[in-house]
Amino acid sequence: MEQYQGKTIFNKIAIGKVFLYQKRETQVKRKHIEDAEAEIARFDAAKEMALAQLDQIYAKALKEVGADNAAVFEVHKMMMEDEDYLDSIYNMIRGELINAEYAVATTGDNFAEMFAQMDDAYMQARAADVRDISERLVAVLCGGNTDMHALNEPVILMADDLAPSETVQMDKSKILSFVTRHGSSNSHTAILARTMNIPAVIGIDIQDDWAGKTVIVDGYTGTVIIDPDAATLEQMSEKMREDERKQQLLRELRGKETITKSGKKIHLYANIGSVSDVAQVLKNDGEGIGLFRSEFLYLESETFPTEEEQFKAYKMVAQNMAGKKVVVRTLDIGADKQVDYFNLEKEDNPAMGYRAIRICLDQQEIFRTQLRALLRASAFGNISIMFPMIISVQEVLESKRILAEVKAELREQNIPYKDVEVGIMIETPAAVWISEELAKEVDFFSIGTNDLTQYTLAIDRQNPKLDNIYDSHHPAVLRSIQTVIENGHKGGAWVGICGELGADTTLTETFVEMGIDELSVSPSFILPVREAVRNLE
C-alpha cells in the first residue's frame, strides 16, 4: 500500500481501478526499421483496434444523438479502409523502411491537404476527417490511451492534466474520480468534477505502473492510496456509506422551497455544460438552469456547430426543464477554452485577450447563428440569453442590436420565437463600476465570481502557483458583489451569482443579506445550498 498527498478539489471518496489517460503524440518522430512486413503487421493490428473503437463510438452516438449525427463515424471507418489511403501507408513503410506512426502521420497530412485544395465543399470537409482517423491510428500505435468508449466499468481517471475540450468528450458515466499531476483548483476540470459530483485531486506524481491498480481517492484530505490493504478499504468504504447517509438526508429537501425562515425566497438554479447534465439538475431538484455554458457545444465538435445542431441541443434542454428558466450564456471561447477550428492566435495573456463577446461581435456570423438557434429554441421553453465578458454599455447595445436583427429575420421567415429575457455576466471590475448604467439595458445580471476574482485580484486562476493567494472571499470581491446587487436592483434588474462562490455555504447568509435574488451552482450543491438557505432566519 502506497499513499500520496495532493490538493483536494471536491470532498467525496471514490474507490476503483486506474485508467491512465495519455494524450496523443503531437509530434511523431521518423524512425528507421529493419523488418517492413513486421511493421505492416503492427499497423494492421492497430487499424483493427481503431476500427473496433469506431464501432463502439458509433453505437454510443447512435443511441445518444441519432443516426444523422452518428454517421460521421461510419465515414471514418470507410476512410480508414480506403485502398488509396492504406496503399500510401504500406508503400512508405516498405519503400522507405520507416515506422508506421510516421507513415500514418505523413499520409494523413498529405491526404488532408489534398482534400482541402478541392473545389467541392463536401470534399474539403473531409480534410478534418482524415486528420481524425490518422490521429486515432497514431494514438493506438503509440500506446496512447485516449479512448474512453472501450471501458466496461467506471474508473479513476488519471492524467498529466485535462483540457476542457478533452473532458467534455468523455463518457461521464465511466468516471469515478479525476486525479491529475498538474492543474489548478479553479480550472474547468475542477469545475467539471464538482458538476459531476465526483472527488478530484491535483498535484499527484502519477506513475505508469498504476494502470489497472485499485486506488482510493479521498477528496476530503487530498490523499490517493494505491493498492490499499483490507483494513483501509473497509474504513474508506464506511466513509463512503456515511456520505451516502448524509446525501439521503439532503434528498429529503427535494420538492421544498429555497426560502429563509423569515420568508425570503431565493431562486436556486444549476450550472451545466452539456445537454446530458440536465439529468443531474432534475435529480437534485434544481429550480432552473442559471448557466448553460454553450461553448461546450463548440468544444465537443470538430467544426462550427450548425444552427440546426445548436437548436436541437437548446430545444432539448428547454423541453426537459419543462418551463423552468434556462439561462444560456452565449459563446465564451478563448482563454483556457481553445478550439482548433477557430484558428485563434497564441496570446501571451489569453484570459484578458480575444475571447467571449469580443469574438462574437467581431465574427458576427458565428454570433448570429447561435442567436437564431437560441431564439428558435425559445418557442419550446423558458430560455434567457446572457452575454459574457462585458466591459461597456456599447457592447450590450451592439449585442442587443444584432439580436433584434435576428428576431426580424425570423419574423420575416415566419419562424416562431419568444421575447426572451436578456442579461449579462458581471465578471470584470469595469462592469462592476458601471453596473448602474448597464442595469438600464438588461433584464438581469449574473455575477461570474471565478473571473471577477481573477480580474479584481490580478491573479491567473489557471496558475496553480497562485492558488494560495486566490481568495474569492477577498473584501474587494465581496464589496464588488454588494455594489452589483444594489445597482442592479436600482436599475430594475434581478441579480444572481453563477460562479463557484455561489455554492460556498459559508457565504450563503452574506449573499442573502446583500439581497441576492438567485444562486446558480453545480447540480451536486443544490441541496446543500437549499439546506443552508432554509436554516437562515
PyMOL commands that set and color helices and strands:
alter all, ss='L'
color gray80, all
select helices_A, chain A and resi 36-80+83-96+100-116+121-142+148-150+164-167+172-174+188-196+208-210+230-251+275-283+295-299+307-320+340-342+350-352+357-362+364-378+393-412+429-433+435-439+449-457+464-466+475-490+500-503+508-514+523-534
alter helices_A, ss='H'
color red, helices_A
select strands_A, chain A and resi 2-5+7-10+13-20+155-159+175-180+200-202+214-218+223-226+267-272+289-293+325-329+382-387+421-426+444-447+494-497+518-521
alter strands_A, ss='S'
color yellow, strands_A
deselect
rebuild
show_as cartoon
